Structure formats: C-alpha cells, structure tokens
C-alpha cells in the first residue's frame, strides 16, 4: 500500500476524523461535506479520469458556496498537481471556454471555469452538448476548423445557488454544495491553506496521490446518469 503523506495509512473511502493529508481533508470536508457517499463519488470520479483518460466522464460538476476562500477553485491546483498543468485549462469566465479560437483546449482533461453564474441561458444550453460530445471543433488562429477528439470534462465554481440554466432533461449537471468550515479567515485556517499549497509542490506526496487514484478500485460508474 502506498501512503498519502509520510507515515500515514493509505486512505480508505472514509476519513473517521483523521486526515492523511491536507488535500484529503479539503476534499473530505469542503467538497464531500464529510459524507462517505460523496467522498466515494469524488474519488471514483478523479480515479476514472486518471485510469481512463481517453474517455470523458460527461458530467459537469459545479462547486457552490456563497462565501469566498472556502476551497471551491482549489480543484484547479489539485488537478494540476496530479494530472499535470498541461492537462488543465482555467477560464476566468465561460466566454473563454466557448471562444471561437479554442486551440488551448487540445489535449486537456479538465476545463475549470470560474464564476459560472455569469453564463447566459444560450451559453448554458451550448454547454450541454459540449459536456457529452466526444469531439469538438478545434480552431487555431488563421487555420481552418478541424474536428478533434474531446477528452475534457468541465468543473465550475459559483457563488450562486442557481449558477446556470439547466433544462428539465439535463442529467449531466452535478451541483456540489461546499462546506464552508475551511474558510481562510482565521490564523489556523491560514496555516492550513499555506500547508495545502506548499505540499502541492511535493512530488512524493502528489506521487502517492497519483498512485492511489491510478490503483483505486472504482465501484461507482460516474459516467452513468443514474449515479449522482
């Protein structure tokens, strides 16, 4: 068994109040809200993306919390540290993702969109087809458009409980209501987040994360519209 952190046991699908690493605590508390099924879903989601990178999950995760500094956008450096910075694209707004010139999206595994609540109804409907499509129209400046395989799944953040328009037959969207107890507003939490970002640059620790997700037994079919 590989460790996530030094002298700590290999994580299971629950935490029981003990955190093998700051990243584990963030995922368990902020994103999973200390619920075992949600943690299992998230770990299987990230494991699926690592073990089967050539297939999209075809789910659109949106992390919601009205407060700032709680760990919503932290998914960006987390995925960059495990999958590689060249496999993650960050967009300040939805127009960056839906832009006509989109050559930067080639070969990406994740597109992280900040403040998705700025999306219009038309843009939200356009996202629906992109989430489930296995190809996209690649356009480079001064070049013709080319159809290429699309490997990226979307993860967004929002300060609004109703971040974007979702029509009645859309079962690809998943709203992650974040726990705000890790908000960076105390000296204790400031120390936690400093350690969190510092250890992201630790190749041994993040290598253990990579090993864990690469060898994790996936028990949930996160691609299924019935698994939510």
Secondary structure as GFF3:
##gff-version 3
##sequence-region A 1 228
A	DSSP	alpha_helix	22	26	.	.	.	ID=ss1
A	DSSP	pi_helix	27	31	.	.	.	ID=ss2
A	DSSP	alpha_helix	36	51	.	.	.	ID=ss3
A	DSSP	beta_strand	60	64	.	.	.	ID=ss4
A	DSSP	alpha_helix	74	83	.	.	.	ID=ss5
A	DSSP	three_ten_helix	85	87	.	.	.	ID=ss6
A	DSSP	beta_strand	88	91	.	.	.	ID=ss7
A	DSSP	alpha_helix	94	97	.	.	.	ID=ss8
A	DSSP	three_ten_helix	103	105	.	.	.	ID=ss9
A	DSSP	beta_strand	110	113	.	.	.	ID=ss10
A	DSSP	three_ten_helix	116	118	.	.	.	ID=ss11
A	DSSP	alpha_helix	121	132	.	.	.	ID=ss12
A	DSSP	beta_strand	135	138	.	.	.	ID=ss13
A	DSSP	beta_strand	146	149	.	.	.	ID=ss14
A	DSSP	beta_strand	153	158	.	.	.	ID=ss15
A	DSSP	beta_strand	173	177	.	.	.	ID=ss16
A	DSSP	alpha_helix	187	199	.	.	.	ID=ss17
A	DSSP	alpha_helix	203	215	.	.	.	ID=ss18
###
